Amino acid sequence: GTTKTDRLGAQEALANHVGKEARIIGALADGKSETRIVAAEWLGRLGYALAIPALEQALAKEKHDVARSAMLSALQALGRPVENYVDRKSLV
């Protein structure tokens, strides 16, 4: 769905859909930051570790702070240390 209230229901409906992960990974490159955010959050909730390279690639290109944060959270949920992706010098 297009609203946040519809989104979780739609994701639950797709829980057993074969190949959903590839489509979610594809959404990491969508032109809308909200779509990229939702894709990253969903991959993290799914625990889909095969998405790590795609999340890393998307993170390297991402300019939107909220989308970057969602991607970092997804990577952390997938067992990757956030410190691997954050330049401490740029935070000062």
N, C-alpha and C positions, 0 to 999 in steps of 0.2 A: 504494500500500500504506500501511499504518498504521505500519510500522516504517521506520527510517532506511535499513536495508539494502534494503528493497523499493522505497523511494521513487525512487531514481535509475533503477532498472530500469523502473519504471512511467513515469517521465518520458521515458526513451529510447523506450519503446514508443509514446508519444504524439507523438513528434517530428514526424511527418508528418500528424498529425490536424488537419484544417481547423477553425479556430475555437478552438483551445486557448487562445490568448492572451486572448480575452474571458473565458473561464472562470477563468483564472489571475488576471486583473485583479479579477474578482468575489470571489475568495478573499481579497483584501486587506481586505475588510470582514467577514470571518468572525469569529465570536465567540471563537474560540480563537486565542491569540497564536501558537502553533506553526504553525497554518495560514497566518497572515499572514506569518510569517517565511519559510516555505517558498515561498510565492507570490512574495515580493519577491526571494528568492535566485534563483528560477527565471527570473523576468523579466530579472534582471540577466545571468544566463548566456545567455539567449536573445538578448540584445542588442536587445530589442524597444523601440525608442525611442518608439513610440506610447503606451507605458505611462507615460511621464514624468508627464503630468497626473494620472493616477490614483495614482501613487506619491506625488506631491506632496500630493494631497488626503488620502491615507491617513496620510502622515507628520504632517500638521497636526493630525490627530485622535488619533494614537497616543499611548498613555500608557505602554506596556510598553517598557522600555529596550532589550531584545534585539531586539524587532520594529522599533523606531526605527532601531537600528543596521543591521539587514538592509535596511531601506528606503533608508537613506543610502548603503549600499554599492551597492545596485542603481542608485540615481541616479548615483552616481559611475561605475559600470561603463557607464552609458548616456551618459557624457560631461558630466554636470552637476557643477559644482564643489560640493563639500560645504559650502564656506563660505557658499553661498547659503542654507543651511538651518540653520546653527548660530549661535546668539546667543552671541558670545564673552563678553559680560557675565555671562550666566547660568552660564558655566563657571568663573568665578572664585570 
